[in-house]
Amino acid sequence: MPTLEDVRRAAAQLDGRIHRTPVVTSSALDALFGGPLTLKAELFQKTGSFKVRGLLHKTLQLTAEERERGVITVSAGNAAGALAWAAKNAQVPATVVMAKTAVQAKVDAARAYGAQVELVDGDLIAAYERIRDERKLTGVHPFDDLDVITGHGSLGLEILEDAPGTRTVLVPVGGGGLISGVALAVKLLDPSVRVVGVEPENADVVSRSLAAGSPQKLPTARSIADGLAAPVCGTHNFAIIQRCVDEVVRVSEEALLEATRLVMSRTKLALEPAAAAPFAALLEGKLHLTGPTTSVVSGGNLDVSKLY
């Protein structure tokens, strides 16, 4: 498991290459939810998502031989853009595997960064592994990778530095990449800070994995929060979540949609439904504020059609 020194080293490597995203507050949301909230606005990160933290860090660790072969990942959208940007930055060829139903803006973004996009039907992971092996590419898992997790840990460091007094951190949950990195960094810095994950009821692979005691795979995982609709929980992610995350709660599709509209109207941040998951949990009463709380906003390119 990565150490605090590993996370700090990753943050130092990323410093100056990515944005230190702002912390945003809203008195209207504070009043509605009964306590002070701070939003870590990762939608302002390069490529519009926290994903670039882990995937750029991973790219920086590649050997010369791995770089020469080129990299490949599989993604609903945000990881595709992040790896495409990171690979372009490092002058490494990139391929991304995405579903044919992926948000077109995210497909276009990956292509604009120079990646070759493979749109497929069916099992994305199987397609990713097949293309990786056939073309002898260097596989970069979008979340189940210790270098990726350590890179995401830089976000946890920033939260406690930029929002001092934070006692609870709320984190959207998909396959476990973001929450494992953030929770690892937060708990290594201050074990008393509470870390809570929020995932869609329709894509609750992490909750199911915790209940089963081992990483699970869902037959299907679909949600309006497409960035959280991972069908599997990563093995490395699961081990860190078990150790460092205090609780994971589920939220409905209706609450995700309502929360997205609410936060956009109160903060004017065009965040995607995945980023609004913590607010969905607050709306449904799954969580209650007991002190200064940071909600980690994952960001991403909003598909406005999902709001109507």
Disulfide bonds with the S-S distance in Angstrom:
none
